[in-house]
Amino acid sequence: MDSPADHSGTPADAGKQQRPAEGGDQRQPPAESKQPEDPRRRRRRWLVIGGIGALLLVVALVFGMPWLVHHMNVVTTDDAYVNGHVTSVAARVQGQVVRVLVDDNNRVRKGDLIVQLDPEPYKVQVAQKQAAVGTAKAALVNTEAQVRGLLAQIFSQRWQLQRGMEGVRNQLALLRSNVSQLKVEQANLVLAENDYVRGQGLIVHSAISQQQFDQYKAALEVAKNRVAAAQDTIQQTRASLGLAHDRDHPLDVPTHLDQSFSGVRQALGQMVQSLAQLGIVPKSYDATPEQVLAQLQSESQSPQAFERLVSRAPSVLAARAQVRQAEDDLRQAELNLSYCEVFAEIDGAVARRNVNPGDNAQPGQPLMAIRSLTEIWIDANFKETQLADLRIGQRAELYVDMYGKRRQFHGRITGFTAGTGSTLSLLPPQNATGNFVKVVQRLPVRIELTEPNPEDFPLFIGLSVEPEVYFKEPATGPDAGKYLQPYLLPTSPAAQARAAQ
């Protein structure tokens, strides 16, 4: 049995055995012997690891808990942008552009002159309209003078009408007088006939002379002729009154002949024709002269009424309408002249300028746009699963990517859009077609700034924002705690009546 020394060999022999066959003097270091680790060293290492872990836990608790608590009390989204009003500046009249006083990105104030059109054509129009106003006013004065002359003519016709009625009454009185005279003549005729009959009996016995009998005979003929003349006079008077020949009933006259006589009606027609030019129309088509005269008397019983008749005359009203139309045309021409100067309607910055001197601007043509730097808000598109606790009036902290964490903006929720972004898009989805895939919708929520500072930290439309809404804090301000804003306009009585129907 070999000894260990023989089996392993000496170190020199071992070195010789390990030398490569090719020869060479390369030697390998002897293998190190493994010794057990010191327990104290191992314990020290675990203490260091435990201390580092405890330190990391403390750091996590100190810095992580506030972050965790903060994010448990807020609702946030990265789909939010700055939005604001954009006012389009357009020409209101046609004209050639002579000056453009601003360029893109220039700030302007409300009322600043930004574009000027050529005013000369509109100055000519203003001069023409001024002349038209003067002509219309002169025509009004002339028309009023004509109406006053017409009033004088009407009063003259009034007296003619009254005189015609009085003439009829006189003729009626004359007719009654003629009838009375006829009765007198008829009585004289009876007396003459009696005298003639008695004379015939006396002349036979020569009781009277022939001369006296001839006188009785002549008196009878005269009496007959006087009766005939009286009857002819009566018929002549009746004819003048437009009455038929009637010997048996000469006083058979219609009632109110003075109102229906042809001459009176003719004078009444002329007067009504003149009154119509003043806008005075009888209350009925068959009104009597007395009714028309009474109506005229009530319309012109004072000097103020006289002037009122002049002012209410249709021709005067038409002339005044012409004056108003001419004045309105003048105001329109003056407005068109003023529209040659285009002013900024809001405070803001100019954008999208597309007008230059020499361009021919058309009414309604956009010249540029003005973006407001103060009337801005945030449109935050929250997921529908985040809306349950959001209300109007809740506080929001806003972080704009442009400023990062260096600047924090404050705001509050002021309203919810009445529809999700997909339904308000140009091509809303048609889920009823059967191609339905449920997608979490987003609803635009409007957040307005409570402390805007456009001078130092302006917000430009379209910038990305990360809002954080503190939904656990109580809402404040107008309409706090609601989803919808109140009605802006008061309900009118007409709207209430329609709603009641």
Helices and strands as residue ranges (DSSP letters): H 4-8, H 11-18, H 39-72, E 74-76, E 80-90, E 95-100, E 107-108, E 113-117, H 120-204, H 210-240, H 257-260, H 262-277, H 289-299, H 303-312, H 314-338, E 341-343, E 348-351, E 360-361, E 366-383, G 384-386, E 395-400, G 404-406, E 408-416, G 431-433, E 442-449, E 465-470, H 493-500
